[in-house]
Amino acid sequence: MSQIIYISFPDGSVRHYTAGITGTDITQSLSKTLEKQAIAYSFEGAIYDLSAPIQKSGSIQIITRQTPQALTLIRHGCAHVLAEAVQELFPETLVTIGPVIENGFYYDFSRQKAFTPNELPVIEKKMHEIIHRNKFYKKEIWSHEKAKKIFSEKGESYKVQLIEAIPEDQDINIYFQGDWFDLCRGPHMVSTEQIGTAFKLTKVAGAYWKGDPKHPMLSRIYGTAFANNHDLNAYISLLETSEKRDHRRLGREMNLFHFQEQGPGVVFWHQKGWKLFQNLINYMRRRLDADAYIEVNAPQILDQSIWKTSGHWNWYKENMFQVTPASQNADDKRIYTLKPMSCPGHLEIFKQGLKSYRDLPIRMAEFGAVHRYEPSGSLHGLMRVRGFTQDDAHIFCTENQLAEECLRINQLILSTYADFGFHEITVKLSTRPQKRVGSDTLWDKAEQLMKEVLHIIKTSNNKIRTDILPGEGAFYGPKFEYTLKDALGREWQCGTTQIDFNLPERFGAFYIDQKSEKRKPVMIHRAICGSMERFLGILIEHFNGHMPLWLAPIQVVVASITSDAQKYAEEITSKLQAIGLVTQADLRNEKINYKIREHSLQKVPVILICGQREKEKGTVNVRRLGTKNQVELFLDALILELKKEATPPDLKQIK
């Protein structure tokens, strides 16, 4: 007898069907219009091909091109069409992987000659042709032997490697679009025509196979796709604006930093860049001092045993750098690692000396240099590096102090972002992942507390958006993720607050409670900027290099018009330096327009121009970055104005 299942729809209605019914069957039972518009379906939160059968009761949503979930399918389809187009145009090319990424997709190819930007329009044209053919997607399940045999016969050695990495008990899914096929988990739409034409190939790049420099270099083609041309054009416009604000470009123009092959993923800071970096650090240090943090510093290199105790060796080993002595005759054969985070070191510091409940909470902070392995293909200027400084902090407290400390951290994070002009903030609660440490009881306790705190955050500030990310927590505890929106409307996840009942227990940390008994503290992991390098990259792009006067590495340049005004320019420079402004005098024998243009390109916030006439009047001409007009002001009045403007926002609040 056929099993009856009950399917609920977004409008609240429920219908019964026979088990094994497909998404296509369901759309046909609803309406002819929906049948034509449907491209896939979502069942209990997971997306499936319309041809996939449903065997149990649950909730369903039919996906059309207008449904938000359609974007992933459109981009996924584009990646496959890109691969087919490349192989039609360049038959000798081998395909590797082509995932959907944020805002688009890419596909990596093995080809003797790397792709160039000039080839992208040709490939795009072929993609439009393939989509117009309107070939239906068809899924087949092959055995491992069959898949390896067929891809081997095609010479697709990279696909064979991927198949060999799939466990024997898992199906090998093959998706056809017409005669062309690819190894793919799916799902896909019904046909290529449903992808639409709102896509564009954006750039080419190199990438190592599996992100390993020991493996062959591949040629990567990036693209983006949307449901309609309006959204595509808006995104392309954003890309063009973003390119102009790219922190790597601005970093070169402003002479802040550089990267080079001998140090992949690490920053070479120049004088001005390091000054900017230290200005940011100094601001954060003052904020921490005002909030009763103590600053510590944990070692850079630690024995792997510490990371085994913490659990990172099992959960994070592939992202850690191992260090061993170069000498083969060294007595010390232990394996060390460069620290990827500061929490184990802070626990060891906490354990030194007996702690009482009266000492808690202890707010322990560090601007810690950490190193994490990132695949070479993912490195991106300051935004994605292998060595960076983390504004890491760990609060050791009692369970009764948890909620108050989380709210205190929230206030510190939000006020810090506000000082930099970020007011559109989203706070997301990430709950327990599938792979984790600790008992479900502890996880229940931690998640319930954070849900209550999230509710307080939401109700206390109606400008703050909140969300929940199921399964995205750290392996040791749930966390808040703070996402800010920049001047271009892009979102960046920066701050985090993570509750941890597990690490203190693993390290044997304790304090003495009111009854003179040993109690395990709760540990809160907290970051505001996250990576200081990445946060600085965000700031550079957010301000388009026009840094606020209090943050700028060079705040004022005094440029003389004629040689007889040089002494006056030096006097102005000395007065500004005396009140703490970073000021330089430009006394070169160059035309004043040349000097203004050069310092404007360097993004100096204030250029002061003086000649013999200004010297006689005791004035100076002020030119602000981004303006073409000059304002003549008396020197004493200008000094007061600049002193006030150059005061960091946290110090203004104190006054």
C-alpha positions in Angstrom: 0.0 0.0 0.0 1.3 3.4 -0.9 2.4 5.7 1.9 0.5 9.0 2.3 2.6 12.1 3.1 1.5 15.6 4.1 3.1 18.6 2.5 2.7 22.1 4.0 3.0 25.2 1.9 4.1 28.8 2.7 0.5 30.0 2.9 -0.2 27.5 5.7 -2.2 25.1 3.6 -1.5 21.3 3.8 -2.1 18.8 1.0 -1.6 15.0 1.0 0.3 13.1 -1.7 1.7 9.7 -2.3 5.3 9.2 -1.2 7.7 9.4 -4.1 5.9 12.4 -5.7 8.3 14.8 -7.4 8.5 18.6 -7.3 7.3 18.6 -10.9 4.2 16.6 -9.9 3.4 19.0 -7.1 3.7 22.1 -9.3 1.4 20.5 -11.8 -1.1 19.8 -9.1 -1.1 23.5 -8.1 -1.3 25.6 -11.3 -0.2 25.7 -14.9 1.5 29.0 -14.3 3.6 27.8 -11.4 4.5 24.7 -13.4 6.0 26.9 -16.1 7.8 29.2 -13.6 9.2 26.6 -11.3 12.9 25.9 -11.4 13.5 23.9 -8.2 12.0 23.3 -4.8 13.0 23.7 -1.2 12.0 21.0 1.2 12.7 21.4 4.9 15.2 24.1 4.1 17.2 22.1 1.5 17.0 22.8 -2.2 16.3 19.9 -4.7 15.9 19.4 -8.4 12.2 19.4 -9.4 12.6 15.8 -10.5 13.7 14.7 -7.1 11.2 12.5 -5.2 9.8 13.4 -1.8 9.4 10.4 0.6 8.3 12.0 3.8 6.0 14.7 5.2 7.3 18.2 5.5 7.2 21.8 4.3 7.9 22.8 0.8 8.5 26.0 -1.2 8.5 26.1 -4.9 11.4 28.2 -6.2 11.0 30.4 -9.3 13.5 32.8 -10.8 12.0 35.6 -8.6 12.6 33.6 -5.4 15.7 34.6 -3.4 17.1 31.1 -3.4 17.1 31.1 -7.2 20.2 33.2 -7.2 22.4 30.3 -6.1 20.9 28.1 -8.8 21.4 30.7 -11.5 25.1 31.2 -10.6 25.6 27.4 -10.3 24.1 27.0 -13.8 26.4 29.8 -15.1 29.5 28.0 -13.8 28.5 24.8 -15.7 27.7 26.8 -18.9 31.1 28.6 -18.5 32.9 25.3 -18.4 31.0 24.0 -21.5 31.7 27.3 -23.4 35.4 27.1 -22.6 35.7 23.5 -23.8 33.8 24.2 -27.0 36.1 27.1 -27.8 39.3 25.5 -26.4 38.9 21.7 -26.6 42.3 21.0 -25.1 41.2 22.6 -21.8 40.6 20.5 -18.7 37.9 21.4 -16.2 38.4 21.2 -12.4 36.0 22.8 -10.0 33.5 25.6 -10.4 31.7 26.7 -7.2 29.2 29.4 -6.4 30.8 32.2 -4.3 29.6 35.4 -2.7 28.2 37.6 -5.5 29.0 35.2 -8.3 30.9 32.1 -9.3 34.2 30.9 -10.8 35.6 27.9 -12.6 39.2 26.7 -12.6 40.7 25.4 -15.8 43.9 23.6 -16.7 45.3 25.1 -19.9 48.8 25.5 -21.3 48.2 29.2 -21.8 46.4 31.1 -19.1 43.2 32.9 -20.0 43.4 36.7 -20.6 40.7 39.4 -20.1 40.5 39.8 -23.9 39.1 36.3 -24.1 36.2 36.9 -21.7 33.9 38.6 -24.3 34.4 35.6 -26.7 33.5 33.1 -23.9 30.5 35.2 -22.8 29.2 35.1 -26.3 29.5 31.4 -26.4 27.7 31.1 -23.0 24.7 33.1 -24.4 24.6 30.7 -27.3 24.6 27.6 -25.0 21.8 29.1 -22.8 19.7 29.9 -25.9 19.9 26.2 -26.9 17.7 25.6 -23.9 19.1 22.1 -23.1 17.5 20.3 -20.2 19.4 19.3 -17.2 19.5 15.5 -16.6 20.9 13.9 -13.5 22.5 10.4 -13.6 24.0 8.4 -10.7 27.2 6.5 -11.7 29.3 4.0 -9.9 32.8 5.1 -8.9 34.3 2.7 -11.5 32.1 4.0 -14.3 32.8 7.7 -13.4 36.5 7.1 -13.2 36.6 5.2 -16.5 34.6 7.8 -18.5 36.5 10.8 -17.1 39.8 9.0 -17.6 38.9 8.3 -21.2 38.1 12.0 -21.7 41.5 12.9 -20.2 39.9 14.8 -17.3 42.5 13.9 -14.7 41.3 16.5 -12.2 37.8 15.0 -12.2 39.3 11.6 -11.6 41.1 13.0 -8.5 37.8 14.4 -7.2 36.0 11.1 -7.8 38.8 9.2 -5.9 38.3 11.6 -2.9 34.6 10.7 -2.7 33.8 7.9 -0.2 32.8 4.7 -1.7 29.4 4.7 0.0 28.5 8.1 -1.6 26.8 8.4 -4.9 28.5 10.0 -7.9 26.2 12.5 -9.3 26.6 13.5 -13.0 24.6 16.4 -14.5 24.1 16.6 -18.2 23.1 19.8 -20.1 22.6 18.4 -23.6 25.6 16.3 -24.4 28.0 18.1 -22.1 28.2 16.7 -18.5 30.0 17.4 -15.3 30.6 15.9 -11.9 28.3 17.8 -9.5 26.4 17.5 -6.3 23.5 19.6 -7.7 20.9 20.8 -7.6 20.1 22.4 -10.9 17.3 24.1 -12.7 15.2 22.5 -15.4 17.0 23.9 -18.4 19.8 26.2 -19.4 17.4 28.9 -20.6 16.2 29.4 -17.0 19.6 30.8 -16.2 18.7 33.9 -18.1 21.1 36.4 -19.6 21.9 38.7 -16.7 25.5 37.5 -16.2 29.0 38.8 -16.9 32.5 37.4 -16.7 34.5 39.8 -14.5 38.2 38.8 -14.3 40.8 36.1 -14.7 43.3 35.0 -12.1 45.7 32.2 -11.2 45.0 29.6 -8.6 46.8 26.4 -7.5 44.9 23.1 -7.7 43.4 22.6 -4.2 45.1 25.8 -3.1 48.4 24.0 -2.7 51.5 25.7 -4.2 53.0 22.3 -4.7 50.2 21.5 -7.2 49.8 22.9 -10.7 48.8 26.5 -11.3 45.3 26.7 -12.9 43.6 29.5 -14.8 40.5 30.8 -13.0 37.7 32.8 -14.6 35.4 34.7 -12.3 31.8 35.8 -13.1 28.7 37.2 -11.6 25.0 36.6 -12.4 21.6 37.9 -11.2 18.0 37.2 -11.9 17.6 40.4 -13.9 19.7 43.0 -15.8 18.7 45.8 -13.3 20.4 43.9 -10.4 23.4 43.0 -12.7 24.0 46.6 -13.8 23.7 47.8 -10.2 26.3 45.3 -9.2 28.7 46.1 -12.1 28.4 49.8 -11.1 29.3 48.8 -7.6 32.3 46.8 -8.8 33.5 49.8 -10.8 33.2 52.0 -7.8 34.8 49.4 -5.6 37.8 49.1 -8.0 38.4 52.8 -7.6 38.3 52.4 -3.8 40.3 49.1 -3.8 42.6 49.3 -0.7 45.4 47.7 -2.6 45.3 50.5 -5.3 45.0 53.2 -2.6 47.7 51.5 -0.6 50.1 51.9 -3.5 49.1 55.5 -4.2 49.3 56.5 -0.5 52.6 54.5 -0.1 51.2 52.6 2.9 52.2 48.9 2.3 53.0 46.3 -0.3 53.0 42.5 -0.8 55.5 40.4 -2.6 55.9 36.7 -3.7 58.6 36.0 -1.0 56.1 36.6 1.7 52.7 35.4 0.4 49.9 36.6 2.7 51.9 38.9 4.9 52.1 42.6 4.9 55.2 44.8 4.2 54.2 48.0 6.1 55.8 51.3 4.9 56.3 54.2 7.3 53.0 55.9 6.6 51.1 52.6 6.7 52.6 51.6 10.0 51.7 55.0 11.4 48.1 54.5 10.3 48.1 51.0 11.8 49.5 52.3 15.1 46.9 55.1 15.2 44.2 52.4 15.0 45.9 50.3 17.7 46.3 53.3 20.0 42.6 54.1 19.6 41.6 50.5 20.4 44.1 50.4 23.4 42.5 53.5 24.9 39.0 52.0 24.5 40.2 48.9 26.3 41.9 50.8 29.1 38.6 52.8 29.6 36.7 49.5 29.8 38.9 47.9 32.5 40.8 45.4 30.3 44.3 44.2 31.2 46.7 43.8 28.3 48.9 40.7 28.1 51.0 39.0 25.4 51.2 35.3 24.9 54.1 33.5 23.0 54.2 33.2 19.3 55.4 29.6 19.2 53.9 26.9 21.4 54.3 23.1 21.6 51.6 21.2 19.8 50.5 19.7 23.1 48.8 22.9 24.0 46.8 22.8 20.8 45.9 19.2 21.4 44.6 20.2 24.9 42.6 23.0 23.4 41.2 20.8 20.6 42.5 23.0 17.8 44.9 20.3 16.7 41.9 18.1 15.8 39.6 20.9 14.5 42.0 23.4 13.0 45.2 21.6 12.2 45.1 22.2 8.5 45.1 26.0 9.1 48.1 25.9 11.4 51.8 26.5 10.6 54.1 23.9 12.1 57.6 25.0 13.1 60.6 22.6 13.7 64.3 23.4 14.2 66.4 23.7 11.0 69.3 21.7 12.5 69.0 17.9 12.1 71.1 17.4 15.2 68.9 19.4 17.5 68.1 17.7 20.8 64.7 19.3 20.8 62.6 17.2 18.4 59.2 18.6 19.5 56.8 20.0 17.0 55.8 23.6 17.5 53.2 25.8 15.9 52.8 29.5 15.2 49.8 30.5 17.2 46.6 30.9 15.1 44.7 32.5 18.1 45.5 33.6 21.6 42.9 31.7 23.8 45.2 28.9 25.0 47.9 31.4 25.9 45.5 33.5 27.8 44.2 30.5 29.7 47.8 29.7 30.8 48.2 33.3 32.0 44.9 33.1 33.9 46.1 29.9 35.7 49.1 31.6 37.1 48.3 32.5 40.7 45.1 31.7 42.7 42.0 33.5 41.6 39.1 34.4 43.8 35.5 35.1 42.8 36.3 38.7 43.9 38.8 38.9 41.0 36.2 38.2 38.4 35.5 39.2 35.8 39.0 39.4 34.4 39.1 41.0 31.0 42.3 40.0 29.3 43.2 41.6 26.0 46.0 41.2 23.5 46.9 42.7 20.1 48.3 39.4 19.2 50.2 38.5 16.0 48.7 35.3 14.7 49.3 33.1 11.6 46.8 31.0 9.8 47.2 29.1 6.5 44.9 30.4 3.8 45.0 28.9 0.3 47.0 31.1 -2.1 44.0 31.6 -4.3 42.0 33.1 -1.5 44.6 35.7 -0.5 43.4 39.3 -1.1 45.4 42.2 0.1 44.7 43.2 3.7 41.3 41.5 3.6 42.6 37.9 3.5 46.2 37.3 4.8 48.2 34.6 6.5 49.8 36.7 9.2 47.8 39.4 11.0 47.2 41.2 14.3 44.0 40.2 16.2 42.4 42.5 18.8 41.7 39.4 20.8 40.3 39.4 24.3 39.0 36.8 26.7 36.8 37.5 29.7 36.9 35.1 32.6 33.7 35.3 34.6 31.1 33.5 36.6 27.9 32.2 35.0 26.0 34.9 36.8 28.2 37.5 35.1 27.8 36.2 31.6 24.8 38.2 30.4 26.1 41.5 31.8 29.5 40.9 30.2 28.0 40.1 26.8 25.9 43.3 26.9 29.0 45.2 28.0 30.9 43.8 25.0 28.0 44.7 22.7 28.1 48.3 23.8 31.9 48.5 23.3 31.6 47.0 19.8 28.7 49.2 18.7 30.3 52.4 20.1 33.6 51.6 18.4 31.9 51.1 15.0 30.0 54.3 15.5 33.3 56.2 16.0 34.3 55.1 12.5 30.9 56.0 11.0 29.4 52.6 10.9 25.8 52.7 12.1 24.1 49.9 10.1 25.0 46.8 12.2 23.6 43.3 12.1 24.1 40.9 15.1 23.8 37.3 14.2 23.7 34.4 16.7 25.5 31.3 15.4 24.4 28.1 17.1 26.0 24.7 17.6 27.7 23.1 14.6 27.5 19.4 13.8 31.1 18.8 14.9 31.7 20.2 18.4 33.0 19.6 21.9 31.1 19.7 25.1 27.8 18.2 26.3 24.4 19.2 24.9 23.5 20.4 28.3 26.2 23.1 28.2 25.3 24.0 24.7 21.6 24.4 25.7 22.6 26.6 28.6 24.9 28.8 26.4 22.5 29.2 23.5 19.6 30.0 25.7 21.6 32.8 27.5 22.8 34.2 24.1 19.2 34.2 22.8 18.1 36.2 25.8 21.0 38.7 25.3 20.2 39.0 21.6 16.6 39.9 22.5 17.9 42.6 24.8 20.2 43.9 22.1 17.3 44.0 19.6 14.8 45.7 21.9 17.3 48.3 23.2 18.3 49.6 19.8 15.8 49.5 17.0 18.5 50.3 14.5 20.3 47.0 15.1 19.2 44.1 13.0 19.4 40.6 14.4 19.5 37.1 12.8 20.2 33.5 13.8 22.6 31.2 11.8 21.9 27.6 12.7 25.0 25.4 12.9 27.5 28.2 12.3 28.9 28.4 15.8 32.5 27.6 16.8 33.3 24.0 17.8 33.5 25.0 21.4 30.5 27.4 21.8 27.8 29.6 20.2 28.8 33.1 19.1 27.5 36.5 18.1 28.8 37.8 14.7 28.8 41.6 14.2 28.4 42.6 10.6 28.7 46.2 9.5 27.7 48.0 6.3 30.2 50.4 4.6 29.7 53.5 2.4 29.1 51.3 -0.6 26.5 49.2 1.1 28.8 46.1 1.3 28.6 44.0 4.5 31.7 43.0 6.5 31.7 40.5 9.4 34.2 41.8 11.9 33.4 41.5 15.6 32.5 38.3 17.5 31.5 37.3 21.0 31.7 33.6 21.8 30.7 31.8 25.0 32.9 28.9 26.0 32.2 26.5 28.8 34.7 23.9 27.4 38.2 25.4 27.2 38.5 26.3 30.9 37.7 22.7 31.8 40.1 21.3 29.2 42.9 23.4 30.7 42.0 22.9 34.3 41.3 26.6 35.0 39.5 27.4 38.2 38.7 30.1 40.8 37.7 29.9 44.4 34.1 30.7 45.1 32.3 32.1 48.2 32.3 28.7 49.8 36.1 28.3 49.3 35.5 25.7 46.6 37.1 25.4 43.2 34.8 26.5 40.4 35.3 26.5 36.6 35.1 30.0 35.1 33.2 30.7 31.9 35.4 32.1 29.1 34.1 34.7 26.6 36.1 35.1 23.4 35.8 38.6 22.0 37.1 40.6 19.0 35.9 44.0 17.8 38.0 44.7 14.7 38.9 41.0 14.3 41.9 41.3 12.1 43.4 44.7 12.5 44.8 44.5 8.9 41.4 43.6 7.4 39.6 46.3 9.4 42.1 48.9 8.2 41.5 47.7 4.6 37.8 48.1 5.2 38.4 51.6 6.6 40.6 52.6 3.6 37.8 51.6 1.2 35.0 53.0 3.3 36.7 56.4 3.4 38.1 56.1 -0.1 41.5 56.9 1.4 40.1 60.1 2.9 40.9 59.1 6.4 39.5 61.3 9.3 42.0 63.8 10.5 42.5 62.0 13.8 43.4 58.8 12.1 45.4 60.0 9.1 49.2 59.1 9.1 50.1 62.6 7.8 47.5 65.1 8.9 48.8 68.4 7.5 51.3 69.5 4.8 52.4 73.1 4.8 53.5 74.1 1.2 55.4 77.3 0.4 54.6 79.2 -2.8 57.9 81.1 -3.0 61.3 80.8 -1.4 60.8 83.9 0.7 57.9 82.1 2.5 59.9 79.1 3.5 60.7 80.4 7.0 56.9 81.2 7.6 56.0 77.7 6.4 58.5 76.2 8.9 57.0 78.3 11.7 53.5 77.1 10.9 54.8 73.5 10.8 56.4 73.9 14.2 53.3 75.3 15.8 51.1 72.5 14.5 53.6 69.8 15.6 53.7 71.4 19.1 49.9 70.7 19.5 50.4 67.1 18.4 49.5 67.2 14.7 51.6 65.1 12.3 52.7 67.9 10.0 55.3 68.1 7.2 56.7 71.2 5.4 57.0 71.1 1.6 59.7 73.7 0.8 60.7 72.3 -2.6 61.3 74.6 -5.5 58.2 73.3 -7.4 55.1 75.0 -8.6 52.4 75.1 -6.0 49.9 73.3 -8.2 52.3 70.4 -8.6 52.7 70.2 -4.8 48.9 70.3 -4.3 48.3 67.5 -6.8 51.0 65.3 -5.3 49.8 65.6 -1.8 46.2 65.2 -2.8 47.1 61.9 -4.5 48.7 60.9 -1.2 45.3 61.7 0.4 46.7 64.2 2.9 43.6 65.6 4.6 44.7 69.3 5.0 47.1 71.2 2.7 48.1 74.7 4.0 49.5 77.1 1.3 51.5 80.2 2.2 53.4 82.9 0.4 54.8 86.3 1.2 51.3 87.9 1.2 50.0 85.3 3.8 53.2 85.8 5.9 52.6 89.6 6.1 48.9 89.1 7.1 49.5 86.2 9.5 47.1 84.0 7.5 47.3 80.7 5.6 45.2 79.3 2.7 43.5 76.0 3.6 42.8 73.3 1.0 40.8 70.3 2.2 41.2 66.9 0.5 38.4 66.4 -2.1 37.7 70.1 -2.6 39.0 72.6 -5.1 38.4 75.7 -3.1 40.8 77.4 -0.7 39.8 79.3 2.4 42.1 81.9 3.9 42.2 81.8 7.7 44.1 83.5 10.4 46.7 81.1 11.7 45.7 81.1 15.4 42.0 80.4 14.5 43.1 77.6 12.2 45.3 76.0 14.9 42.3 75.8 17.3 40.1 74.3 14.6 42.6 71.6 13.6 43.4 70.7 17.2 39.7 70.1 17.8 39.2 68.1 14.6 42.3 66.0 15.2 41.1 64.9 18.7 40.1 61.2 18.5 36.4 60.6 19.1 37.0 58.6 22.3 39.0 61.5 23.8 36.3 64.0 22.8 33.8 62.1 24.8 36.0 62.2 27.9 36.2 65.9 27.6 
